Amino acid sequence: MEATARVSSIFIYPVKSCRGISVSQAPLTPTGFRWDRNWLVVNYKGRAYTQRVEPKLALVEIELPDEAFSEGWEPTKNSFMKIKAPGMSVLKISLMKPSEVAEGVSVWEWSGSALDEGAEAAKWFSDYLGKPSQLVRFNAASETRLIDPNYAPGHKIMFSDLFPFMLISQGSLDALNQLLKEPVPINRFRPNILVEGCEPFSEDLWTEIRISKVTFEGVKLCSRCKVQTYLLSNLLILSKLHVTFQ
């Protein structure tokens, strides 16, 4: 018998390792939800910062205009991403792609060029983190970051760690919280898709997930890192490329 569940929340993380955004809808792309992990904060060597080494990134809030999540929407010169953090002024980043290029950007196994979001963004993050920093944007026009071919040959991502999408169930979180003295919220696990209405940890066994008109493949359980302190499996998924997104 097929498992039945419903999507209860969608989360997008525009800047890697910063806070996510809960949205009611989001366009799909081959690399994940639109805007997900498009931006990255790097050090003076171009190496990615994550919460593993810079936990203050967990306090950085991101805002995107509501229309940015509408199908077919394209940014104009008046479209901005707003970045906020304790003790800092609001940083506005144009959603139009910048023209400057930063060379030697790296995240985990990947290295290449990225789009440089400029001196103001670099100063903002340098002041906030207390060390030389830079905000860059994935340059999909010139760069490709492939997924591990052992799991998903031919698929690609931007600045996500492993796969385009990550799914988890509310039942799994509830089961975990019953074992803890202090319950943890779902944002501790940074999923893209939260579902409810299924048995705890049943998503660990899902190999095919159909959401509306789109079919996803469950390809691997997520290996948890130290950012998440507590263990709870997330299912890494990707959309099948033969599906037409509408």
C-alpha positions in Angstrom: 0.0 0.0 0.0 1.3 3.4 -1.0 2.2 5.8 1.9 0.1 9.0 2.0 1.3 12.2 3.3 0.9 15.9 2.5 3.4 18.8 2.2 2.9 21.1 5.2 5.9 23.4 4.6 8.4 24.5 2.0 11.7 26.0 3.1 14.3 27.8 1.0 17.8 28.9 2.1 19.0 31.6 -0.3 22.4 32.2 1.4 24.1 28.9 2.4 24.2 28.4 6.2 22.0 31.5 6.9 18.4 31.3 8.1 15.8 29.8 5.8 12.5 31.2 4.4 9.2 29.4 4.8 7.1 29.9 1.6 3.8 28.7 0.3 5.0 27.9 -3.2 8.3 27.8 -5.0 9.3 27.2 -8.6 11.3 24.0 -9.3 14.6 24.0 -11.2 17.0 21.1 -12.0 19.2 22.4 -9.1 16.4 22.6 -6.5 13.9 25.3 -5.6 14.5 28.6 -7.2 16.8 30.8 -5.0 17.9 27.9 -2.8 21.6 28.1 -1.9 22.2 30.6 -4.8 24.5 32.7 -2.5 27.6 31.8 -0.4 29.7 33.7 2.1 33.4 33.0 1.6 36.7 33.9 3.4 39.6 35.8 1.9 40.8 32.7 0.2 37.4 32.1 -1.4 36.6 29.1 0.8 33.0 28.7 1.9 31.9 29.7 5.4 29.3 27.4 7.0 27.8 27.3 10.5 30.3 24.6 11.4 33.0 27.2 11.6 30.9 30.4 11.7 27.8 29.7 13.9 26.9 33.4 13.8 25.5 32.8 10.3 22.6 31.0 12.0 21.4 34.5 13.1 21.4 36.0 9.6 17.9 36.5 8.4 17.0 36.6 4.7 14.0 38.2 3.0 13.0 37.9 -0.6 10.0 39.7 -2.3 6.9 37.5 -2.3 6.7 37.7 -6.1 10.1 36.1 -6.4 8.4 32.7 -5.8 5.9 33.1 -8.6 6.4 30.9 -11.7 8.0 32.8 -14.5 8.9 35.9 -12.4 12.1 37.7 -13.3 13.8 40.4 -11.2 14.0 44.0 -12.1 16.4 46.8 -11.0 14.1 47.3 -8.1 14.1 43.7 -6.9 16.3 43.1 -3.8 17.2 40.4 -1.2 17.3 41.9 2.3 19.9 40.5 4.8 19.6 41.2 8.5 21.5 40.3 11.6 21.8 41.5 15.2 23.6 44.8 15.5 23.8 45.3 11.8 22.1 47.6 9.4 20.0 46.0 6.6 22.0 44.9 3.6 20.2 45.0 0.2 21.4 42.8 -2.6 20.0 43.3 -6.1 18.4 40.1 -7.5 19.7 41.2 -10.9 22.9 39.2 -11.6 26.1 41.2 -10.9 28.7 41.6 -13.6 31.9 41.2 -11.5 33.4 37.7 -11.2 35.2 36.2 -8.2 37.8 33.6 -9.1 38.9 30.7 -6.9 35.6 30.1 -5.0 35.4 26.7 -3.3 32.9 24.7 -1.3 33.7 21.2 -0.3 35.0 19.3 -3.4 34.0 22.0 -5.9 36.0 25.0 -7.0 35.4 27.6 -9.7 34.3 31.1 -10.3 31.2 32.9 -8.9 29.5 36.3 -9.3 30.8 38.9 -6.8 28.1 40.8 -5.0 30.4 43.7 -4.4 32.3 45.8 -1.8 29.2 46.8 0.3 28.2 43.1 0.8 31.8 42.2 1.5 32.1 44.9 4.2 28.8 43.9 5.8 29.8 40.3 6.2 33.4 41.2 7.2 32.1 43.5 9.9 29.5 40.9 11.1 31.9 37.9 11.2 34.9 40.0 12.3 37.1 38.7 9.5 37.6 39.3 5.7 34.5 37.9 3.9 32.8 38.1 0.6 29.3 37.3 -0.7 29.2 35.5 -4.0 26.5 34.1 -6.2 26.6 30.9 -8.2 27.3 31.5 -11.8 25.1 29.0 -13.6 26.0 30.5 -17.0 29.6 29.3 -16.7 29.9 26.8 -13.9 28.4 23.3 -13.2 28.5 21.4 -10.0 27.6 17.8 -10.4 26.1 15.5 -7.8 27.9 12.3 -6.8 27.4 10.1 -9.8 27.1 7.0 -7.6 23.7 8.3 -6.6 22.5 10.6 -9.3 24.6 10.7 -12.4 24.0 13.8 -14.5 22.2 15.8 -11.9 23.6 19.1 -10.6 23.3 21.6 -7.7 24.5 25.1 -6.8 25.8 25.6 -3.3 23.8 22.9 -1.6 25.9 20.2 0.1 24.7 17.1 -1.6 21.4 17.1 -3.6 18.8 19.5 -4.9 16.1 18.7 -2.3 15.9 17.4 1.3 12.7 16.0 2.7 11.7 15.1 6.3 8.4 14.3 8.1 6.7 15.9 11.0 6.2 12.4 12.5 9.9 11.8 12.6 10.5 15.1 14.4 7.7 14.4 16.9 9.1 11.0 17.6 12.5 12.5 18.3 11.1 15.2 20.5 9.5 12.6 22.7 13.0 11.5 23.6 14.4 14.9 24.4 14.1 17.0 27.5 13.9 20.1 25.4 12.1 19.8 22.0 13.9 21.0 18.9 12.2 22.8 16.0 12.2 21.7 12.4 14.6 24.4 11.4 17.4 22.6 13.3 17.4 20.1 10.3 17.2 22.6 7.5 14.9 20.5 5.2 13.4 21.9 1.9 10.2 19.9 2.2 8.3 19.0 5.4 5.5 16.5 5.1 2.9 15.3 7.7 0.4 12.4 7.9 2.9 9.5 7.7 4.5 7.2 10.3 7.7 8.4 11.9 10.8 7.7 9.8 8.7 6.1 7.0 10.2 8.6 4.6 13.6 6.8 5.0 12.2 4.0 2.8 10.6 6.2 0.1 12.1 5.8 -3.4 9.5 7.6 -5.4 7.5 10.6 -4.1 4.8 12.3 -6.1 3.9 15.8 -5.2 1.2 17.4 -7.4 2.4 16.8 -10.9 6.0 16.3 -10.1 7.7 13.0 -9.3 10.8 12.9 -7.1 13.2 10.1 -6.5 14.5 9.3 -3.0 18.2 8.6 -3.6 20.0 8.7 -0.2 19.5 9.4 3.5 21.3 12.5 4.5 24.5 12.1 6.6 24.0 14.5 9.5 26.8 16.9 10.4 27.6 18.5 13.7 25.4 21.5 13.0 22.4 19.4 13.8 23.6 18.1 17.3 20.8 15.5 17.4 20.4 12.7 14.9 17.4 12.6 12.6 17.5 11.2 9.1 16.4 13.5 6.2 15.8 12.0 2.8 17.7 13.5 -0.1 15.6 13.7 -3.2 15.8 15.0 -6.7 13.1 15.6 -9.3 13.1 13.4 -12.3 14.3 15.3 -15.3 11.7 14.0 -17.7 9.0 15.8 -15.7 7.8 19.1 -17.3 7.5 21.7 -14.6 4.4 23.9 -15.0 
